[in-house]
């Protein structure tokens, strides 16, 4: 059967195990070929092909709800629900989402781009049944990297206490989240894998125990099993535990899912899978390089697009940290973003000064607070979209204690293919009102290093340094020769007709365009979003139009802060226009296209300001 012919999962009901195995091979080949052309999440999807097929054979989606923890492990689910023909547009502008999308299919019952949400969402679905929601079984599919996160553990604890509900949790255990899993829970699961012979203990003992003594025996059994294997943890918090199960063996998968389906009690099915299965390069990946990839050559694994002479902002920050670490001691903390933030080389060179806390963003921020209280310098590398999860820790811990800490906000602004859940457009409003916090966003490589030097060597308190998911010309810079850049703005061009205030990489594009056309525009680089440069705000000509462009949501952003400043200081102005993202979620799409769509490219900004001073 060709994957393009699949319309819905019902056809699986009639397939034999041999036919399921053939289908799994076809789907793997399709995934490798497709993702090689478009890019996307590869290894996480290759690891769950059999498990996803088995789930759809045993359960009846969409009546039965299958909640995937982060949709980037749901490509097989998309194929089985009739979307293979759309994979040539995977993660492209207006194309097939790389995550689950409720508007794409009735089989996508929940959307998530961040990990560790499936258990709480599934709990909500289970409780909805009690008030008449028309749904069947609820299956929550989660990886052990996500299970170690706070939100997942909270929900795990909650669900286990209600023995009336048949919550079915499928734990996909591949020893990886994106990079290697961190922490005690990962080690605990490793112990379970080593004790397969104990899985049948309950079944065996029950055959020979008189009925009146079953409950007593079960308590003793749990203690014995706990002593030998440690696996009483799940049972102690209320679950029936099945596993570890070979997550690539259809016979075992179908059997255990049928058992879970017939349970009247919360249960956990522990699958042992191989991340990247079926493609040797991804199978052997131990650092997460094949988790998310761009288009690549299948034979060699080499990327099709070679970025000669340029590096990402993430890499530029990593190179700064390497230079800095050679001369002074500090810690770098990241929540499972070693590969994404290109920190692998720093980790290799300075393992004793590198801390990966796993998928635990709040822990990363609060841990930085503890370090700062003891006068230890710390750099927290975190994606803008994941910083949202650490919001309480930012307010309650890091900023309130007013310790010295640098937060490197990676993927700030439009991120492209990952879409709504990953756009870095909300951190500015999140941070703007927090006491003791400075925010900066450089326009280029050199300015970034100057700001980082200020952040490390001069600044007192918490400073957030934003940088985008963009590539820049590679330059070898000696950070010791770069002067720290204190909070200030820069007037790059003077004109009498209007003023543009903006920040980030768009600044240089606007400067070139304004110079080329010799436009009568004042262009201001607002490289420090907080504090505002009051000297410049007090001195600019407010009798002409002011345009504020920001790659951020407008409510609570830079423009809102400037308007508030003018109002608070009784400074009148003629016209202020703001360009940014209003009350909306921004979908996936390549960065250049999306900036044009939302009038945040240089041409659109100049056209807008020309209209202002011409009217």
N, C-alpha and C positions, 0 to 999 in steps of 0.2 A: 504493500500500500504506500502510495506517495503521500507525504505529509500535506501537500497542497490540497488533497481531496478531503481532508478531515473537516467536518462541519461542527461536530459536537462530540462529547466523550461517550455517547451511548454505544458506539460501535465496539468499544472495549469489552463490553459484557459478553460478547460471543467469542472472544479470542482465547486461544489456548496459551499456556505458558510459553511454548515454543514461538508462537506468533507474537506474543508480547516482547520476547527477547529480540526478535527480528525488528519489531517496531522501534525498540529502544536504540538499536544500532542505526536505523534510518534517521531517527531524531538527532542522535549525536552527530552524525555526519552532516545533517542539515545545519545544526547549530554552529559547528566549526566553520563550514563554508559561508554561512550567512554573516556571522560576527566578524569573520576575516574581511568582509567587504565593508561593513558598516561601522565596526567597532561596537563595544558594549560589554556587558558583564559575562565573561566566558566561563571561568573555572567553577564558579558557584552554581551555574546552571548545568554544566556537564556532570556534576556530582549528584544531582537529584533526579535524573531522568527516570530510573526505574521506580523510585519512591513516588514520584508524581503520577506516573502511569498507574501504579497499583492503587493509589488513593482514588483516582477517578474510576477505576474498575469496581472497587468495593463500594464507594459512596456515590450518591446521586446528586451531583452539582447541576443546577444551582439550588435545588431544594435543601440539600445538605450544604452547609457553608464551609468552604475551605479557606481559612484565613492565613495567608502567607506573611511571615515576618520579614518585611522588606521585599518588594516585588522583584528585585534583581535576581532572585532565585526561582522565578516563575515563568521563564521562557517556555519550558515544556508545557506548562499549564496553558499558555497562550496558544501554542500549537494545537493542543488537544481540544481547545474550544474554538477552533476554526480561524485562526489568524495568521497562519503560515504565509499566506500570499502577501501579507503586509510587512513582512520582515525586511524587505529591501528598503523600507522607509523607517526602520527601527531607530528611535532617538533623534530623528531628523525633524526639521521644522514642519509642524502640522502632521507629523507621521505617527507611527506606532510608538506608544510610550515604552520606555525601558522599565517602568514599574507597572503595577496594576492600575487600572483606570476603570472606574465604574461605568463611565459613559461608553467605553469600548465594548463591554460584554456583560450580560447578566451574571456570568460566572465569576466576575471580579467583585466580590462582596465587600471588600475593604481595600483602601488605598494607603500605602505607607512607603515612604522613602527613607525613613529613619528606623533603626532597629528597635527591637524589644517592646513593640506595641501590640503584637498579635494576641498575647494572653489576656490583656485587659479588654481588648476589643471583643475577643471571643467570649469573655465573661458577660459583657453587655448583651451579646446575641443570645446567650443562654437564658439570661434573665428576661429578655424580650419575649421568649417563648411563653413565659408564665402569664404574660398579659395578652396573649393571643397572636403573637407574630407567627406568620405562616412559614416556618422553617423546620428542617429536620435535625440531623446531627450537626455538631459544631466541631470542626477539626482545626487545631492551631498548629501550624508548621513553623518551627523555630530552630535556629542553629545554636549550638552551645556557646558561641562567642556572644550572641545576643542574650542568652539566658543569664549570663553573669552580670548583666546591667541592672541597675536599680529598678527601673519600671517593670522589667520582667520578673524579678524576684518578688516584688511587691504583689504582683498579680498571681504568681505561682503560689504564694502563701495564702492569698485570699481564696482562690479557686479550690484549693485542697480542703478547705474547712467545710464545704457544702457537699455532703455525700449524696444528696438527692439528685445532683446533676451529673450527667455523663459527659463531662468535659474530656475531650480527647486531645492530648498534647503529643505531637510527634517531634521528638528531639533529634534533629539532624546533626550528628556528631562527626565532624571531619577534622577536628583538632585545629581549625582555623576560623577566624572571623573574616578579616581581610588579610591581615598578617597573622602570625602565630598567636594563639589564645594565651591569655594571661590569667594567673590567679589560681586559688585553691579549687574552685569548682571545676576547672579544666583538669586538674590533677585527680580530682575525685572521679570524674568520668573515665579517666585513664584506668583507674583501679577497677572500675566496673567492667571495662573491656577485657580485663585479664581474668575474669571469674565467670566465664560462660557456663561452666558446669553447674553453677548454683541456681540457674534459672528454673530448674524443674524441682527444686527442693519442696516447695509448697504442695505441688501435685502429688509427689511421692509420699510425703508424710501423711497427707489427708486420707490416703487409702487404708492406712493401718491404725488410725486413731479413732476411738469411740466418739460418737457424736457429742456427748456432754462435755468432752474435754477439748473440743476443737478450738474454742476461743483461747483457752489457756495455752494450748500448744502453739497457736499462732504467735502469741506474745513471746514465747520461748524461741520460736523459729526466727522471729525478727531479730532478737538479740544475737542468736548464733550467726545469722547471715550478716548482720551488721558488724559483728566481731571479725568475721572472715573477710568480707568484701567491702564493707562500708556502705552497702546499697540501701540500708534502712533509712537513709536521709529522705528520699522521696516518700517512702511509706510512712515515715514518722510525721510528715506534714499532710498526710491524707490521701495519697495516691496508690493505686494499683500500678505496679511497675512491671513492664515487659521489655526485656532486652539484656545485653545488647543484641540487636538483630542485624544481619548482613543487609545493608540497604541497597544492595545490587542483586539480591537473590529473590526472584519473583515468588517462589514457593513460600519462603519465609514471610515475605511482605504481605502476601494475600492472606495468609493464615492469621498473622498477628493483627491485621487491620479488621478482619472479620471478628476476632475476639474482642477487640476494642469497641467495635460497633455494637456488640451484644452486651457490653458492660452496662451496669446501672450505677456506676461509681466513677469518680474522676480517675483517669488513668494516663500514664506516660508510656509511650512507645519509643524506646531509645534505639535509633538507627545508627549504625556505623557505616559511614560513606567515605568515598575518596574524592576530595575536591579536585576538579579538573580531569576526571576520569575519561579516558578515550583519546586524549591528546597528550602525547608524552611530555611536551614542554610544560604544559600546565600541571600535569601530574607531579612533576619534580619540583615545582615552584614552592619554596619555603618562606618567601618574603611577601607574597601578595602581588607580584608583578602581573600575573594573569587574571587577577580578579576583575579589573576593568581595563579594557584595552582599546586602542584605536585600530583602524584597519591594518591588517598584517599579511605577510606572505605565509601561507600554511606550511610550506616545506621548510622554511628557515626560521619562522617566527619573527622575522625582522619587520619593523613597521614599514608600511608602504610610503608614508610621508616622513621624510627625513628633514628635521629642522636644523639644517646646517647654519651655523653662525648665530643661533639664537638659543636661549634657555628660558624656562618658565620662571615666573616670579618666585615660585616655591623653591626652585633650585638656587636662585639668587640669594634668598634668605638663608638657605642651607649653607651656601658658601660663605656668607657673612659669619654665621655661627661657628663654622670650622676655623676661620681666621681668629675670631674672638677667643675661642676655647684654647687656642695655642698659647695665649698670653695670660688668661685669667680663668678662674674656676667659677662655674655656674652650672645649674641643671637645665636640661631641656625636658619638658613634659609633653606628652601627646596622648590623646585618647584613641588608640588603635589606628593612627594615621601615619605610620612610619613610611609606607610606600607612597601614599598620596601626596604627602608634604615633602617628599624626597629627602627624608632624614636618615636613610639607610647608611650613608657614609659617616655621618656624625655618630650614629649608634655603634658602627664598627670601630671607629677610632677612639671614642670616649664612652665605652659601655657603662662605666661606673658613674657617669654623669648624665645618663639618658634613662628616662623613666617612661615606659609605655604602660598606662593604667588600664588598657583595654577599653571596651565601650562603656566608659564611665566619665562623661564630661564634667559632671558636678564634682566628682572626686578630684579630677585634674585641677580645677580652680581652687577648691578648698585646700588641697595639698600644697599648692603654690602659696597659699596664705600662711601655712605653717612654716614653710621655708623662709618666707619673707619676714616673719616675726623674729627669726634668729639671724637676720641680716644676710641671708644667703640669696644671691641673685638667681632669678629663675625666668626662663622663657617658655611660655605655654603656646604650643603650635596647635591651632584648632581651626576647622573650617567655620566660616560664618554661619552656615546652616546648623552646625552642631553646637555652636556657642549658645543658641537659643535654649538648649537643654540645661545649660549651666546658669540660667538667669538668676535663680535664687542665691546661688553661691557667689555670684558677682556682687550682688547687693549686700547680702547678709555677712559674707565672710571677707572676700578680698578687698572690696572698696571700703567697707566699714572699718576694717583694721588699718586701712591706708598704708599697706606695706609696699615696698618697692617690687614691682613685678611687670614684666613685659608680656602682653598677649599678642601673639602674631595671628591675625585674622586672615587666614587663607581663603581663597575662592570668594572674595568680597565682590559684590556686583553680580552681573549676569554670568551664569556658569555654562549655559548652553544645553547639552543633550539631556541632562538629568532633570530639568524642568522644575515644576512648581515647588517640590519639596526641598530642592537644593539651591534655589536662587539666593544669593547672598545680599538681599536687599532690605533686610529687616534689622540688622545689627545696629545701625546708626540710631534709629529711634529707641532701640532697647537701651543703648548706652548713654544717650545724650543727657538724661536727667539724673544719672547716678553720681552722687557726690564723690570727690577725690579721683575723678577719672578723666584722663586726657585721651583724645582720639586724633589720629593722624592718618593721612592717605597720600602717598607720594605720587608725583607725576611721572617719574622715571627711575631708572636704576640708581643713579648717583644720589638723587634726593632721598630715596629709600634708605640708602646706607647712612646718609647724614642724619636722618631721623632716628635710625636704630642706634647710632652712636650717642645721640642725645638721650634716647630711652635708657640705654645701659649705663652711661657714664655721668649724666647730669641730673636727669629727672628724679624727683622724689614723689613716690606714690605709684599708682597704677596707670599704665599707658597702653592703649590698644593701637596697634599699627596694622592697618588694613592693606591688603594687596590682592590683585585680581587673578583670575585664571587666564593669563595671557602670556605670550612669549615676547621676549625683548632681546635686543642685540647683546650678545655676550661680550663682556668687558672684564679685564683683569684689573681690579681696583685694590689698592692697599688701604684698608679701613683706618689704619693708623694715621694716614695723611688726609683723611676727610674730616672736616670741621663739623662738630655737632650742630644740628640745626634746631634752634630753640623755637617754641611756638610763635609763629608769625605767618602772615600771608605775603604774597609777592605780586606786585603790579607789573605784568609782563608787557603791556601795551597801553598807551594813553590815547583817549579819544573823547570828543565832546558830545557825541550823539546818544550814546547808551553805554551801559556797563554789563559785562557778563561776569558772574561769579561761579566758579566751578572747581573741580578737583579731579585728580586721577589722570589716566593716560589720555583722556580727551583734551587735556590742556595743551599739549604740544601740537595736536592736530589743529585745534582752533588758532593757536599762535601762528602756525604756518599759513593758514587760510586768511587770517586777518592781515598779516604782513603782505601776503601776495596781492590782495585786493586793496591794500592800504585803506582799510575801513576805519571810520571815525568812532572806534569802539575802545573802551577801557576793558582790558582783560585781566582778571584777578585769579590767581591760583590760591585757592583756600585750602592749602595743604594740611593745616590743622583745623579740624572741624570743631574741636573744642579744646581750649577756649577760643572763642571768636577773637579776631584781631580788631579790637575796639578802635585803635588808632585809624585803621583804614576805613572802617565803617563810619566813623565820625567825619572823615575827610572826603569821602566820595561825593560826587555831584548827585544829589537825590532829586534834582529837578528834571532829570532825564530818566528814561526807563531803565529799570534794572531787571536783568534776566538771570535767574539762578537755576543751573542745570545740575542735577545730581542723580547718579546711578543708584538710586535708593528709593524706598517708599517715601512719599512726601510728608505724610502725617508724622510729625515729630522729627523731621529731618533737618538738614542745614538751612533750607529756606525758611522753615517754620521758626527756627531759632533766630535767624536774622530779623524776621518781621517782629518777633517778640522783643528783640533788643531795641529796635526802632521805637516800638510802642512804649516800652518801659522807660525810655530816655527822652520821650516827647520829641523824637526826630521825625519830622514829616517827610513824605516821599511822594513822587508823582505816580509812578506805576511800578509794580513788581509782578513779574510773571515767573512761575515756577514750572520747570519741566522735570518729570520723574515718573514714578509709578504711583498712581492713586490707589484707591481702595480695591485692590485686585490681586489675584495670583497670576504670576507670569509663566506661561507654558514653556515647554522645551523649544529649542531652536538654536541654530548657530548664533554666536555672539553678534557678529556683524549684522545679520538679518534682523535680530531682535532689537538691536539698538536703533536701527532705521525704523522699524515698526513703531517704536515708542518715541520717535523724534529725539533720540539722544545721541545721534551721530553728529559729526561736526557740521555737515551741510544743513541738516534740519535745524540745529541750534542757531546757525547764522541766518537762515531764512526767517526764523521766529524773531530774532532781535532786529532784523531789518524792517520787518512789518511794524514792530513796536515804535521805532523812531521815525518811520515814514508816515505813521498815522497821526 
